[in-house]
Amino acid sequence: HDVAEFGRGHDVAEFGRGHDVAEFGRGHDVAEFGRGHDVAEFGRRGFVDMSVGRDTFFRLDTDRRRTGAGLDDVFAGPVPTPVWLVCGGPSLSADTCRVIANSPAPVMAVNLAGHGLLRPDMWTSYDPTCRFLRSLYLDASVRKFLHGRRASDLVPETTFKVCDSPDVYFFDRDVGRVFGSLIDFGSERIVDWADSMVQAIDILSRLGFRKIYLAGADLYVRPSGEQVEAADGRGVIYQERMPLDEFASACRSAGLSEADLAALPAGRQYHFLESKPWGSVVQTDRHYFRVVQWLRQSRRNLALHGIELISVTPGSRLNDHFESATVAEGDAAIRRAVGDPATEVTEGLYHTAAPRLPEGCGPMRDIPPLNATPDLPDARDGDAAGEQAAAGVERPGCDRFDPDRIAAGLPAAEAVDVVEED
């Protein structure tokens, strides 16, 4: 089979670790082996492959070779998986970050957000590489998600390529999304609305997160006290969270020019040390306002995909349109869903052999689907599973569907517990 068809341009020996196509694909042709075919075709005698052919994220090397990462839905769980999304607004404080850092949920940061306050588990950015920090790219404990055109950029203050950084993954971008397709699980691309936070929301949804707590997402820029006072002297009243271009326009009409406003001290724009000139600040605030309106008009799409945006940013423009809470309330909700490491007790656990169920939990039984096939292979045992099932061999620690037990109204599988010595 053609190499490009089999391995996206990679050499067969490299893609298959030296095995030929027939051995690597268990005798199936490449099209049958690769993406989205049913279990019977793909893995009848081996593991049961449940992939749907979606691979949003990939690795790139300096030869521009792509290797699929298989990260889609990796964080999905039995309940909506929570995550913190930290942005760089001036409301982000050390106290807020202390709560987030101690919470039993991962943290994604965008751009320079969190610098000096917390270390994220994941990070993404939209803007050019040169605007960010060397330690983010080279820290192997921070998983990075970047669009593919950043792969050949240089890591700041080094001669390394971004694609050589540890734990970095790339994606293709989609500039054609509309409100009804902000989240599109049928696509293998990430939305490009020229915004890091929106990009992060799509990335997190692809990874399997469903409750996204947004901290530091003020999404507006307030003029400084001196600017507000100067405007007030001309009869212009600044209303909290009003668009800055409207404020600037009212000031011009009252005889207070852009140059007059720019000559005054600027307000705080980020929680970290950085600032922009007045003209750029007005444009940034216009972009923030636009992003909030985009998300407002995308709420049905988010709901259809089970994505909840919960603002834990006091005073955010998002709070007019999305659920809001304090960071403490967000942390408490996460601990209720996940468990509270601060109160969990370890004493006696190594002497426990029985399952520990919730208090008051009623009886449970693992009943297979109505038309389940009793001899489906077990993912833990590969080829041997089907052969052992056919021979009626009991396998310690595994459940085996027994049609006779089902017919007799008994549990479909008889489990054998295995206790591992510490």
Secondary structure as GFF3:
##gff-version 3
##sequence-region A 1 422
A	DSSP	alpha_helix	3	7	.	.	.	ID=ss1
A	DSSP	alpha_helix	12	15	.	.	.	ID=ss2
A	DSSP	alpha_helix	21	24	.	.	.	ID=ss3
A	DSSP	alpha_helix	30	34	.	.	.	ID=ss4
A	DSSP	alpha_helix	39	43	.	.	.	ID=ss5
A	DSSP	beta_strand	58	60	.	.	.	ID=ss6
A	DSSP	beta_strand	66	68	.	.	.	ID=ss7
A	DSSP	beta_strand	81	86	.	.	.	ID=ss8
A	DSSP	alpha_helix	94	101	.	.	.	ID=ss9
A	DSSP	beta_strand	107	110	.	.	.	ID=ss10
A	DSSP	beta_strand	122	124	.	.	.	ID=ss11
A	DSSP	three_ten_helix	129	131	.	.	.	ID=ss12
A	DSSP	alpha_helix	134	138	.	.	.	ID=ss13
A	DSSP	beta_strand	143	147	.	.	.	ID=ss14
A	DSSP	three_ten_helix	148	150	.	.	.	ID=ss15
A	DSSP	three_ten_helix	162	164	.	.	.	ID=ss16
A	DSSP	beta_strand	168	174	.	.	.	ID=ss17
A	DSSP	three_ten_helix	179	181	.	.	.	ID=ss18
A	DSSP	beta_strand	189	191	.	.	.	ID=ss19
A	DSSP	alpha_helix	196	207	.	.	.	ID=ss20
A	DSSP	beta_strand	209	215	.	.	.	ID=ss21
A	DSSP	alpha_helix	225	233	.	.	.	ID=ss22
A	DSSP	alpha_helix	244	253	.	.	.	ID=ss23
A	DSSP	alpha_helix	258	263	.	.	.	ID=ss24
A	DSSP	alpha_helix	278	297	.	.	.	ID=ss25
A	DSSP	alpha_helix	299	304	.	.	.	ID=ss26
A	DSSP	beta_strand	308	311	.	.	.	ID=ss27
A	DSSP	three_ten_helix	317	320	.	.	.	ID=ss28
A	DSSP	beta_strand	323	324	.	.	.	ID=ss29
A	DSSP	alpha_helix	327	338	.	.	.	ID=ss30
A	DSSP	three_ten_helix	349	351	.	.	.	ID=ss31
A	DSSP	alpha_helix	383	391	.	.	.	ID=ss32
A	DSSP	alpha_helix	403	407	.	.	.	ID=ss33
###
